[in-house]
Amino acid sequence: MSQMRYAVPECIRSNCNQARYSRWLHAKAVAHTRRDRKRFGEDSCTIAGYKAAIHAAVAAGGDKDYYTGEVLDWARVSTYENAASKEGKVKYKKEFALLPTLDHTFDEHGQQKFVICSWRVNDMKGDMSDAEFYQLCALVLKYRSARNVKVVVRGVAE
């Protein structure tokens, strides 16, 4: 019996089955390959290459958000429904805040790499580099501290 090329990594196996992971991995590889070919005009972007890079990112700790360390909700992969989103709007989307997704970033040698992060963080980060994102986060926290703003989480002030 041959071993599966992209078996569900151990770090997410308890929350995501093989069929769902394979579908997610393929969809992400296809979408990012198309997008990068349009953006960068590079024919070197291949589905196979991206699939391998994305799988490596998941295996390297894809159970947690690369930027926040939050545990990602792999059980929600491939469950988003456009019709329900249209009806539920912001409330529905918030339920998917910790949905795993991909971010393009760069390693210490300036080479592009993928990291796994939450949908919420990826949405906020947009096209910012890591440095720009961290700088913005630092500014927000510095300003909050200077204004002595009390943060209330679920009715409890920090």
Chimera marker file (.cmm) of the C-alpha trace (Angstrom):
<marker_set name="trace">
<marker id="1" x="0.000" y="0.000" z="0.000" r="1" g="1" b="0" radius="0.5"/>
<marker id="2" x="1.430" y="3.412" z="-0.956" r="1" g="1" b="0" radius="0.5"/>
<marker id="3" x="1.635" y="6.187" z="1.577" r="1" g="1" b="0" radius="0.5"/>
<marker id="4" x="-0.455" y="9.304" z="0.912" r="1" g="1" b="0" radius="0.5"/>
<marker id="5" x="1.646" y="12.221" z="-0.352" r="1" g="1" b="0" radius="0.5"/>
<marker id="6" x="-0.062" y="14.851" z="1.799" r="1" g="1" b="0" radius="0.5"/>
<marker id="7" x="-1.390" y="13.054" z="4.834" r="1" g="1" b="0" radius="0.5"/>
<marker id="8" x="-3.044" y="15.267" z="7.436" r="1" g="1" b="0" radius="0.5"/>
<marker id="9" x="-0.229" y="16.574" z="9.656" r="1" g="1" b="0" radius="0.5"/>
<marker id="10" x="-0.228" y="15.254" z="13.211" r="1" g="1" b="0" radius="0.5"/>
<marker id="11" x="-0.721" y="18.741" z="14.698" r="1" g="1" b="0" radius="0.5"/>
<marker id="12" x="-4.232" y="19.042" z="13.182" r="1" g="1" b="0" radius="0.5"/>
<marker id="13" x="-5.253" y="15.395" z="12.764" r="1" g="1" b="0" radius="0.5"/>
<marker id="14" x="-7.686" y="15.411" z="15.697" r="1" g="1" b="0" radius="0.5"/>
<marker id="15" x="-9.590" y="18.365" z="14.190" r="1" g="1" b="0" radius="0.5"/>
<marker id="16" x="-9.476" y="17.758" z="10.441" r="1" g="1" b="0" radius="0.5"/>
<marker id="17" x="-9.975" y="14.539" z="8.483" r="1" g="1" b="0" radius="0.5"/>
<marker id="18" x="-8.067" y="13.547" z="5.371" r="1" g="1" b="0" radius="0.5"/>
<marker id="19" x="-10.826" y="14.326" z="2.865" r="1" g="1" b="0" radius="0.5"/>
<marker id="20" x="-11.381" y="17.833" z="4.239" r="1" g="1" b="0" radius="0.5"/>
<marker id="21" x="-7.627" y="18.532" z="4.484" r="1" g="1" b="0" radius="0.5"/>
<marker id="22" x="-6.976" y="17.319" z="0.926" r="1" g="1" b="0" radius="0.5"/>
<marker id="23" x="-9.806" y="19.481" z="-0.427" r="1" g="1" b="0" radius="0.5"/>
<marker id="24" x="-8.561" y="22.537" z="1.538" r="1" g="1" b="0" radius="0.5"/>
<marker id="25" x="-4.933" y="22.014" z="0.482" r="1" g="1" b="0" radius="0.5"/>
<marker id="26" x="-5.817" y="21.662" z="-3.198" r="1" g="1" b="0" radius="0.5"/>
<marker id="27" x="-8.174" y="24.670" z="-3.175" r="1" g="1" b="0" radius="0.5"/>
<marker id="28" x="-5.575" y="26.898" z="-1.489" r="1" g="1" b="0" radius="0.5"/>
<marker id="29" x="-2.832" y="25.795" z="-3.879" r="1" g="1" b="0" radius="0.5"/>
<marker id="30" x="-5.001" y="26.460" z="-6.933" r="1" g="1" b="0" radius="0.5"/>
<marker id="31" x="-6.229" y="29.849" z="-5.690" r="1" g="1" b="0" radius="0.5"/>
<marker id="32" x="-2.776" y="31.109" z="-4.709" r="1" g="1" b="0" radius="0.5"/>
<marker id="33" x="-1.164" y="29.831" z="-7.902" r="1" g="1" b="0" radius="0.5"/>
<marker id="34" x="-3.727" y="31.690" z="-10.010" r="1" g="1" b="0" radius="0.5"/>
<marker id="35" x="-3.430" y="34.835" z="-7.941" r="1" g="1" b="0" radius="0.5"/>
<marker id="36" x="0.369" y="34.885" z="-7.995" r="1" g="1" b="0" radius="0.5"/>
<marker id="37" x="0.557" y="34.230" z="-11.713" r="1" g="1" b="0" radius="0.5"/>
<marker id="38" x="-1.682" y="37.283" z="-12.254" r="1" g="1" b="0" radius="0.5"/>
<marker id="39" x="0.173" y="39.421" z="-9.704" r="1" g="1" b="0" radius="0.5"/>
<marker id="40" x="3.731" y="38.507" z="-10.575" r="1" g="1" b="0" radius="0.5"/>
<marker id="41" x="3.349" y="37.045" z="-14.054" r="1" g="1" b="0" radius="0.5"/>
<marker id="42" x="5.436" y="34.087" z="-13.008" r="1" g="1" b="0" radius="0.5"/>
<marker id="43" x="4.963" y="30.746" z="-14.686" r="1" g="1" b="0" radius="0.5"/>
<marker id="44" x="7.131" y="29.234" z="-11.950" r="1" g="1" b="0" radius="0.5"/>
<marker id="45" x="4.119" y="29.270" z="-9.624" r="1" g="1" b="0" radius="0.5"/>
<marker id="46" x="2.772" y="25.740" z="-9.850" r="1" g="1" b="0" radius="0.5"/>
<marker id="47" x="-0.033" y="23.991" z="-8.064" r="1" g="1" b="0" radius="0.5"/>
<marker id="48" x="2.301" y="21.130" z="-7.144" r="1" g="1" b="0" radius="0.5"/>
<marker id="49" x="4.953" y="23.495" z="-5.789" r="1" g="1" b="0" radius="0.5"/>
<marker id="50" x="2.441" y="25.525" z="-3.818" r="1" g="1" b="0" radius="0.5"/>
<marker id="51" x="0.754" y="22.405" z="-2.479" r="1" g="1" b="0" radius="0.5"/>
<marker id="52" x="4.097" y="21.164" z="-1.129" r="1" g="1" b="0" radius="0.5"/>
<marker id="53" x="4.900" y="24.573" z="0.422" r="1" g="1" b="0" radius="0.5"/>
<marker id="54" x="1.463" y="24.934" z="2.013" r="1" g="1" b="0" radius="0.5"/>
<marker id="55" x="1.574" y="21.385" z="3.396" r="1" g="1" b="0" radius="0.5"/>
<marker id="56" x="5.024" y="22.090" z="4.876" r="1" g="1" b="0" radius="0.5"/>
<marker id="57" x="3.647" y="25.240" z="6.547" r="1" g="1" b="0" radius="0.5"/>
<marker id="58" x="0.788" y="23.266" z="8.111" r="1" g="1" b="0" radius="0.5"/>
<marker id="59" x="3.136" y="20.506" z="9.276" r="1" g="1" b="0" radius="0.5"/>
<marker id="60" x="5.454" y="23.108" z="10.842" r="1" g="1" b="0" radius="0.5"/>
<marker id="61" x="2.860" y="24.229" z="13.365" r="1" g="1" b="0" radius="0.5"/>
<marker id="62" x="-0.266" y="25.036" z="11.413" r="1" g="1" b="0" radius="0.5"/>
<marker id="63" x="-2.423" y="24.243" z="14.400" r="1" g="1" b="0" radius="0.5"/>
<marker id="64" x="-1.633" y="27.750" z="15.729" r="1" g="1" b="0" radius="0.5"/>
<marker id="65" x="-1.766" y="31.208" z="14.180" r="1" g="1" b="0" radius="0.5"/>
<marker id="66" x="1.743" y="32.219" z="13.078" r="1" g="1" b="0" radius="0.5"/>
<marker id="67" x="1.231" y="35.779" z="14.343" r="1" g="1" b="0" radius="0.5"/>
<marker id="68" x="-0.846" y="35.391" z="17.522" r="1" g="1" b="0" radius="0.5"/>
<marker id="69" x="-0.285" y="31.816" z="18.687" r="1" g="1" b="0" radius="0.5"/>
<marker id="70" x="-4.045" y="31.244" z="18.895" r="1" g="1" b="0" radius="0.5"/>
<marker id="71" x="-5.245" y="27.700" z="18.272" r="1" g="1" b="0" radius="0.5"/>
<marker id="72" x="-6.861" y="27.559" z="14.841" r="1" g="1" b="0" radius="0.5"/>
<marker id="73" x="-10.263" y="26.003" z="14.214" r="1" g="1" b="0" radius="0.5"/>
<marker id="74" x="-9.463" y="23.282" z="11.680" r="1" g="1" b="0" radius="0.5"/>
<marker id="75" x="-12.905" y="21.750" z="12.240" r="1" g="1" b="0" radius="0.5"/>
<marker id="76" x="-14.356" y="24.720" z="10.305" r="1" g="1" b="0" radius="0.5"/>
<marker id="77" x="-12.286" y="24.105" z="7.159" r="1" g="1" b="0" radius="0.5"/>
<marker id="78" x="-14.560" y="23.786" z="4.113" r="1" g="1" b="0" radius="0.5"/>
<marker id="79" x="-17.717" y="24.644" z="6.066" r="1" g="1" b="0" radius="0.5"/>
<marker id="80" x="-18.147" y="28.323" z="5.111" r="1" g="1" b="0" radius="0.5"/>
<marker id="81" x="-21.409" y="28.928" z="3.268" r="1" g="1" b="0" radius="0.5"/>
<marker id="82" x="-21.929" y="32.060" z="1.185" r="1" g="1" b="0" radius="0.5"/>
<marker id="83" x="-25.718" y="31.989" z="1.613" r="1" g="1" b="0" radius="0.5"/>
<marker id="84" x="-25.435" y="31.763" z="5.409" r="1" g="1" b="0" radius="0.5"/>
<marker id="85" x="-22.825" y="34.519" z="5.357" r="1" g="1" b="0" radius="0.5"/>
<marker id="86" x="-25.130" y="36.784" z="3.386" r="1" g="1" b="0" radius="0.5"/>
<marker id="87" x="-27.901" y="36.164" z="5.879" r="1" g="1" b="0" radius="0.5"/>
<marker id="88" x="-25.796" y="36.240" z="9.072" r="1" g="1" b="0" radius="0.5"/>
<marker id="89" x="-23.414" y="39.010" z="7.941" r="1" g="1" b="0" radius="0.5"/>
<marker id="90" x="-20.838" y="40.085" z="10.559" r="1" g="1" b="0" radius="0.5"/>
<marker id="91" x="-22.058" y="37.645" z="13.211" r="1" g="1" b="0" radius="0.5"/>
<marker id="92" x="-21.600" y="34.684" z="10.849" r="1" g="1" b="0" radius="0.5"/>
<marker id="93" x="-18.173" y="35.856" z="9.705" r="1" g="1" b="0" radius="0.5"/>
<marker id="94" x="-16.991" y="36.257" z="13.315" r="1" g="1" b="0" radius="0.5"/>
<marker id="95" x="-17.707" y="32.563" z="13.865" r="1" g="1" b="0" radius="0.5"/>
<marker id="96" x="-14.920" y="31.908" z="11.347" r="1" g="1" b="0" radius="0.5"/>
<marker id="97" x="-12.348" y="34.236" z="12.931" r="1" g="1" b="0" radius="0.5"/>
<marker id="98" x="-9.999" y="31.344" z="13.726" r="1" g="1" b="0" radius="0.5"/>
<marker id="99" x="-10.476" y="29.581" z="10.394" r="1" g="1" b="0" radius="0.5"/>
<marker id="100" x="-7.014" y="28.568" z="9.125" r="1" g="1" b="0" radius="0.5"/>
<marker id="101" x="-5.792" y="30.331" z="6.013" r="1" g="1" b="0" radius="0.5"/>
<marker id="102" x="-2.530" y="31.277" z="4.322" r="1" g="1" b="0" radius="0.5"/>
<marker id="103" x="-0.357" y="34.328" z="4.372" r="1" g="1" b="0" radius="0.5"/>
<marker id="104" x="2.537" y="35.062" z="2.058" r="1" g="1" b="0" radius="0.5"/>
<marker id="105" x="5.573" y="36.272" z="3.939" r="1" g="1" b="0" radius="0.5"/>
<marker id="106" x="9.337" y="36.017" z="3.624" r="1" g="1" b="0" radius="0.5"/>
<marker id="107" x="11.967" y="33.993" z="5.439" r="1" g="1" b="0" radius="0.5"/>
<marker id="108" x="15.225" y="35.375" z="6.856" r="1" g="1" b="0" radius="0.5"/>
<marker id="109" x="16.828" y="35.127" z="3.385" r="1" g="1" b="0" radius="0.5"/>
<marker id="110" x="14.104" y="37.137" z="1.668" r="1" g="1" b="0" radius="0.5"/>
<marker id="111" x="12.545" y="34.077" z="0.049" r="1" g="1" b="0" radius="0.5"/>
<marker id="112" x="8.765" y="33.857" z="-0.169" r="1" g="1" b="0" radius="0.5"/>
<marker id="113" x="7.130" y="31.385" z="2.170" r="1" g="1" b="0" radius="0.5"/>
<marker id="114" x="3.647" y="30.535" z="3.354" r="1" g="1" b="0" radius="0.5"/>
<marker id="115" x="2.543" y="30.649" z="6.974" r="1" g="1" b="0" radius="0.5"/>
<marker id="116" x="-0.750" y="29.529" z="8.458" r="1" g="1" b="0" radius="0.5"/>
<marker id="117" x="-2.781" y="32.131" z="10.289" r="1" g="1" b="0" radius="0.5"/>
<marker id="118" x="-6.375" y="32.868" z="11.168" r="1" g="1" b="0" radius="0.5"/>
<marker id="119" x="-8.765" y="34.401" z="8.702" r="1" g="1" b="0" radius="0.5"/>
<marker id="120" x="-9.187" y="37.356" z="11.084" r="1" g="1" b="0" radius="0.5"/>
<marker id="121" x="-5.458" y="38.122" z="11.214" r="1" g="1" b="0" radius="0.5"/>
<marker id="122" x="-5.002" y="37.624" z="7.472" r="1" g="1" b="0" radius="0.5"/>
<marker id="123" x="-7.914" y="39.965" z="6.820" r="1" g="1" b="0" radius="0.5"/>
<marker id="124" x="-6.396" y="42.637" z="9.080" r="1" g="1" b="0" radius="0.5"/>
<marker id="125" x="-2.862" y="42.210" z="7.769" r="1" g="1" b="0" radius="0.5"/>
<marker id="126" x="-3.880" y="42.499" z="4.141" r="1" g="1" b="0" radius="0.5"/>
<marker id="127" x="-0.862" y="43.147" z="1.937" r="1" g="1" b="0" radius="0.5"/>
<marker id="128" x="1.355" y="44.447" z="4.733" r="1" g="1" b="0" radius="0.5"/>
<marker id="129" x="4.765" y="42.915" z="5.257" r="1" g="1" b="0" radius="0.5"/>
<marker id="130" x="5.397" y="41.304" z="8.625" r="1" g="1" b="0" radius="0.5"/>
<marker id="131" x="7.387" y="44.360" z="9.728" r="1" g="1" b="0" radius="0.5"/>
<marker id="132" x="4.590" y="46.749" z="8.698" r="1" g="1" b="0" radius="0.5"/>
<marker id="133" x="1.991" y="44.613" z="10.460" r="1" g="1" b="0" radius="0.5"/>
<marker id="134" x="4.001" y="44.382" z="13.696" r="1" g="1" b="0" radius="0.5"/>
<marker id="135" x="4.673" y="48.120" z="13.568" r="1" g="1" b="0" radius="0.5"/>
<marker id="136" x="0.968" y="48.851" z="13.210" r="1" g="1" b="0" radius="0.5"/>
<marker id="137" x="0.126" y="46.507" z="16.097" r="1" g="1" b="0" radius="0.5"/>
<marker id="138" x="2.745" y="48.224" z="18.269" r="1" g="1" b="0" radius="0.5"/>
<marker id="139" x="1.303" y="51.639" z="17.422" r="1" g="1" b="0" radius="0.5"/>
<marker id="140" x="-2.194" y="50.526" z="18.360" r="1" g="1" b="0" radius="0.5"/>
<marker id="141" x="-1.022" y="49.144" z="21.712" r="1" g="1" b="0" radius="0.5"/>
<marker id="142" x="1.160" y="52.186" z="22.429" r="1" g="1" b="0" radius="0.5"/>
<marker id="143" x="-1.720" y="54.549" z="21.704" r="1" g="1" b="0" radius="0.5"/>
<marker id="144" x="-4.126" y="52.490" z="23.800" r="1" g="1" b="0" radius="0.5"/>
<marker id="145" x="-1.693" y="52.595" z="26.703" r="1" g="1" b="0" radius="0.5"/>
<marker id="146" x="-1.098" y="56.362" z="26.344" r="1" g="1" b="0" radius="0.5"/>
<marker id="147" x="-4.835" y="57.010" z="26.452" r="1" g="1" b="0" radius="0.5"/>
<marker id="148" x="-5.183" y="54.636" z="29.418" r="1" g="1" b="0" radius="0.5"/>
<marker id="149" x="-8.033" y="52.846" z="27.660" r="1" g="1" b="0" radius="0.5"/>
<marker id="150" x="-9.569" y="49.977" z="29.593" r="1" g="1" b="0" radius="0.5"/>
<marker id="151" x="-10.198" y="46.950" z="27.440" r="1" g="1" b="0" radius="0.5"/>
<marker id="152" x="-13.355" y="45.008" z="28.195" r="1" g="1" b="0" radius="0.5"/>
<marker id="153" x="-13.413" y="41.384" z="27.130" r="1" g="1" b="0" radius="0.5"/>
<marker id="154" x="-16.671" y="39.515" z="27.737" r="1" g="1" b="0" radius="0.5"/>
<marker id="155" x="-17.707" y="42.036" z="30.369" r="1" g="1" b="0" radius="0.5"/>
<marker id="156" x="-14.390" y="41.946" z="32.287" r="1" g="1" b="0" radius="0.5"/>
<marker id="157" x="-11.995" y="44.941" z="32.195" r="1" g="1" b="0" radius="0.5"/>
<marker id="158" x="-8.284" y="44.228" z="31.709" r="1" g="1" b="0" radius="0.5"/>
<link id1="1" id2="2" r="1" g="1" b="0" radius="0.2"/>
<link id1="2" id2="3" r="1" g="1" b="0" radius="0.2"/>
<link id1="3" id2="4" r="1" g="1" b="0" radius="0.2"/>
<link id1="4" id2="5" r="1" g="1" b="0" radius="0.2"/>
<link id1="5" id2="6" r="1" g="1" b="0" radius="0.2"/>
<link id1="6" id2="7" r="1" g="1" b="0" radius="0.2"/>
<link id1="7" id2="8" r="1" g="1" b="0" radius="0.2"/>
<link id1="8" id2="9" r="1" g="1" b="0" radius="0.2"/>
<link id1="9" id2="10" r="1" g="1" b="0" radius="0.2"/>
<link id1="10" id2="11" r="1" g="1" b="0" radius="0.2"/>
<link id1="11" id2="12" r="1" g="1" b="0" radius="0.2"/>
<link id1="12" id2="13" r="1" g="1" b="0" radius="0.2"/>
<link id1="13" id2="14" r="1" g="1" b="0" radius="0.2"/>
<link id1="14" id2="15" r="1" g="1" b="0" radius="0.2"/>
<link id1="15" id2="16" r="1" g="1" b="0" radius="0.2"/>
<link id1="16" id2="17" r="1" g="1" b="0" radius="0.2"/>
<link id1="17" id2="18" r="1" g="1" b="0" radius="0.2"/>
<link id1="18" id2="19" r="1" g="1" b="0" radius="0.2"/>
<link id1="19" id2="20" r="1" g="1" b="0" radius="0.2"/>
<link id1="20" id2="21" r="1" g="1" b="0" radius="0.2"/>
<link id1="21" id2="22" r="1" g="1" b="0" radius="0.2"/>
<link id1="22" id2="23" r="1" g="1" b="0" radius="0.2"/>
<link id1="23" id2="24" r="1" g="1" b="0" radius="0.2"/>
<link id1="24" id2="25" r="1" g="1" b="0" radius="0.2"/>
<link id1="25" id2="26" r="1" g="1" b="0" radius="0.2"/>
<link id1="26" id2="27" r="1" g="1" b="0" radius="0.2"/>
<link id1="27" id2="28" r="1" g="1" b="0" radius="0.2"/>
<link id1="28" id2="29" r="1" g="1" b="0" radius="0.2"/>
<link id1="29" id2="30" r="1" g="1" b="0" radius="0.2"/>
<link id1="30" id2="31" r="1" g="1" b="0" radius="0.2"/>
<link id1="31" id2="32" r="1" g="1" b="0" radius="0.2"/>
<link id1="32" id2="33" r="1" g="1" b="0" radius="0.2"/>
<link id1="33" id2="34" r="1" g="1" b="0" radius="0.2"/>
<link id1="34" id2="35" r="1" g="1" b="0" radius="0.2"/>
<link id1="35" id2="36" r="1" g="1" b="0" radius="0.2"/>
<link id1="36" id2="37" r="1" g="1" b="0" radius="0.2"/>
<link id1="37" id2="38" r="1" g="1" b="0" radius="0.2"/>
<link id1="38" id2="39" r="1" g="1" b="0" radius="0.2"/>
<link id1="39" id2="40" r="1" g="1" b="0" radius="0.2"/>
<link id1="40" id2="41" r="1" g="1" b="0" radius="0.2"/>
<link id1="41" id2="42" r="1" g="1" b="0" radius="0.2"/>
<link id1="42" id2="43" r="1" g="1" b="0" radius="0.2"/>
<link id1="43" id2="44" r="1" g="1" b="0" radius="0.2"/>
<link id1="44" id2="45" r="1" g="1" b="0" radius="0.2"/>
<link id1="45" id2="46" r="1" g="1" b="0" radius="0.2"/>
<link id1="46" id2="47" r="1" g="1" b="0" radius="0.2"/>
<link id1="47" id2="48" r="1" g="1" b="0" radius="0.2"/>
<link id1="48" id2="49" r="1" g="1" b="0" radius="0.2"/>
<link id1="49" id2="50" r="1" g="1" b="0" radius="0.2"/>
<link id1="50" id2="51" r="1" g="1" b="0" radius="0.2"/>
<link id1="51" id2="52" r="1" g="1" b="0" radius="0.2"/>
<link id1="52" id2="53" r="1" g="1" b="0" radius="0.2"/>
<link id1="53" id2="54" r="1" g="1" b="0" radius="0.2"/>
<link id1="54" id2="55" r="1" g="1" b="0" radius="0.2"/>
<link id1="55" id2="56" r="1" g="1" b="0" radius="0.2"/>
<link id1="56" id2="57" r="1" g="1" b="0" radius="0.2"/>
<link id1="57" id2="58" r="1" g="1" b="0" radius="0.2"/>
<link id1="58" id2="59" r="1" g="1" b="0" radius="0.2"/>
<link id1="59" id2="60" r="1" g="1" b="0" radius="0.2"/>
<link id1="60" id2="61" r="1" g="1" b="0" radius="0.2"/>
<link id1="61" id2="62" r="1" g="1" b="0" radius="0.2"/>
<link id1="62" id2="63" r="1" g="1" b="0" radius="0.2"/>
<link id1="63" id2="64" r="1" g="1" b="0" radius="0.2"/>
<link id1="64" id2="65" r="1" g="1" b="0" radius="0.2"/>
<link id1="65" id2="66" r="1" g="1" b="0" radius="0.2"/>
<link id1="66" id2="67" r="1" g="1" b="0" radius="0.2"/>
<link id1="67" id2="68" r="1" g="1" b="0" radius="0.2"/>
<link id1="68" id2="69" r="1" g="1" b="0" radius="0.2"/>
<link id1="69" id2="70" r="1" g="1" b="0" radius="0.2"/>
<link id1="70" id2="71" r="1" g="1" b="0" radius="0.2"/>
<link id1="71" id2="72" r="1" g="1" b="0" radius="0.2"/>
<link id1="72" id2="73" r="1" g="1" b="0" radius="0.2"/>
<link id1="73" id2="74" r="1" g="1" b="0" radius="0.2"/>
<link id1="74" id2="75" r="1" g="1" b="0" radius="0.2"/>
<link id1="75" id2="76" r="1" g="1" b="0" radius="0.2"/>
<link id1="76" id2="77" r="1" g="1" b="0" radius="0.2"/>
<link id1="77" id2="78" r="1" g="1" b="0" radius="0.2"/>
<link id1="78" id2="79" r="1" g="1" b="0" radius="0.2"/>
<link id1="79" id2="80" r="1" g="1" b="0" radius="0.2"/>
<link id1="80" id2="81" r="1" g="1" b="0" radius="0.2"/>
<link id1="81" id2="82" r="1" g="1" b="0" radius="0.2"/>
<link id1="82" id2="83" r="1" g="1" b="0" radius="0.2"/>
<link id1="83" id2="84" r="1" g="1" b="0" radius="0.2"/>
<link id1="84" id2="85" r="1" g="1" b="0" radius="0.2"/>
<link id1="85" id2="86" r="1" g="1" b="0" radius="0.2"/>
<link id1="86" id2="87" r="1" g="1" b="0" radius="0.2"/>
<link id1="87" id2="88" r="1" g="1" b="0" radius="0.2"/>
<link id1="88" id2="89" r="1" g="1" b="0" radius="0.2"/>
<link id1="89" id2="90" r="1" g="1" b="0" radius="0.2"/>
<link id1="90" id2="91" r="1" g="1" b="0" radius="0.2"/>
<link id1="91" id2="92" r="1" g="1" b="0" radius="0.2"/>
<link id1="92" id2="93" r="1" g="1" b="0" radius="0.2"/>
<link id1="93" id2="94" r="1" g="1" b="0" radius="0.2"/>
<link id1="94" id2="95" r="1" g="1" b="0" radius="0.2"/>
<link id1="95" id2="96" r="1" g="1" b="0" radius="0.2"/>
<link id1="96" id2="97" r="1" g="1" b="0" radius="0.2"/>
<link id1="97" id2="98" r="1" g="1" b="0" radius="0.2"/>
<link id1="98" id2="99" r="1" g="1" b="0" radius="0.2"/>
<link id1="99" id2="100" r="1" g="1" b="0" radius="0.2"/>
<link id1="100" id2="101" r="1" g="1" b="0" radius="0.2"/>
<link id1="101" id2="102" r="1" g="1" b="0" radius="0.2"/>
<link id1="102" id2="103" r="1" g="1" b="0" radius="0.2"/>
<link id1="103" id2="104" r="1" g="1" b="0" radius="0.2"/>
<link id1="104" id2="105" r="1" g="1" b="0" radius="0.2"/>
<link id1="105" id2="106" r="1" g="1" b="0" radius="0.2"/>
<link id1="106" id2="107" r="1" g="1" b="0" radius="0.2"/>
<link id1="107" id2="108" r="1" g="1" b="0" radius="0.2"/>
<link id1="108" id2="109" r="1" g="1" b="0" radius="0.2"/>
<link id1="109" id2="110" r="1" g="1" b="0" radius="0.2"/>
<link id1="110" id2="111" r="1" g="1" b="0" radius="0.2"/>
<link id1="111" id2="112" r="1" g="1" b="0" radius="0.2"/>
<link id1="112" id2="113" r="1" g="1" b="0" radius="0.2"/>
<link id1="113" id2="114" r="1" g="1" b="0" radius="0.2"/>
<link id1="114" id2="115" r="1" g="1" b="0" radius="0.2"/>
<link id1="115" id2="116" r="1" g="1" b="0" radius="0.2"/>
<link id1="116" id2="117" r="1" g="1" b="0" radius="0.2"/>
<link id1="117" id2="118" r="1" g="1" b="0" radius="0.2"/>
<link id1="118" id2="119" r="1" g="1" b="0" radius="0.2"/>
<link id1="119" id2="120" r="1" g="1" b="0" radius="0.2"/>
<link id1="120" id2="121" r="1" g="1" b="0" radius="0.2"/>
<link id1="121" id2="122" r="1" g="1" b="0" radius="0.2"/>
<link id1="122" id2="123" r="1" g="1" b="0" radius="0.2"/>
<link id1="123" id2="124" r="1" g="1" b="0" radius="0.2"/>
<link id1="124" id2="125" r="1" g="1" b="0" radius="0.2"/>
<link id1="125" id2="126" r="1" g="1" b="0" radius="0.2"/>
<link id1="126" id2="127" r="1" g="1" b="0" radius="0.2"/>
<link id1="127" id2="128" r="1" g="1" b="0" radius="0.2"/>
<link id1="128" id2="129" r="1" g="1" b="0" radius="0.2"/>
<link id1="129" id2="130" r="1" g="1" b="0" radius="0.2"/>
<link id1="130" id2="131" r="1" g="1" b="0" radius="0.2"/>
<link id1="131" id2="132" r="1" g="1" b="0" radius="0.2"/>
<link id1="132" id2="133" r="1" g="1" b="0" radius="0.2"/>
<link id1="133" id2="134" r="1" g="1" b="0" radius="0.2"/>
<link id1="134" id2="135" r="1" g="1" b="0" radius="0.2"/>
<link id1="135" id2="136" r="1" g="1" b="0" radius="0.2"/>
<link id1="136" id2="137" r="1" g="1" b="0" radius="0.2"/>
<link id1="137" id2="138" r="1" g="1" b="0" radius="0.2"/>
<link id1="138" id2="139" r="1" g="1" b="0" radius="0.2"/>
<link id1="139" id2="140" r="1" g="1" b="0" radius="0.2"/>
<link id1="140" id2="141" r="1" g="1" b="0" radius="0.2"/>
<link id1="141" id2="142" r="1" g="1" b="0" radius="0.2"/>
<link id1="142" id2="143" r="1" g="1" b="0" radius="0.2"/>
<link id1="143" id2="144" r="1" g="1" b="0" radius="0.2"/>
<link id1="144" id2="145" r="1" g="1" b="0" radius="0.2"/>
<link id1="145" id2="146" r="1" g="1" b="0" radius="0.2"/>
<link id1="146" id2="147" r="1" g="1" b="0" radius="0.2"/>
<link id1="147" id2="148" r="1" g="1" b="0" radius="0.2"/>
<link id1="148" id2="149" r="1" g="1" b="0" radius="0.2"/>
<link id1="149" id2="150" r="1" g="1" b="0" radius="0.2"/>
<link id1="150" id2="151" r="1" g="1" b="0" radius="0.2"/>
<link id1="151" id2="152" r="1" g="1" b="0" radius="0.2"/>
<link id1="152" id2="153" r="1" g="1" b="0" radius="0.2"/>
<link id1="153" id2="154" r="1" g="1" b="0" radius="0.2"/>
<link id1="154" id2="155" r="1" g="1" b="0" radius="0.2"/>
<link id1="155" id2="156" r="1" g="1" b="0" radius="0.2"/>
<link id1="156" id2="157" r="1" g="1" b="0" radius="0.2"/>
<link id1="157" id2="158" r="1" g="1" b="0" radius="0.2"/>
</marker_set>
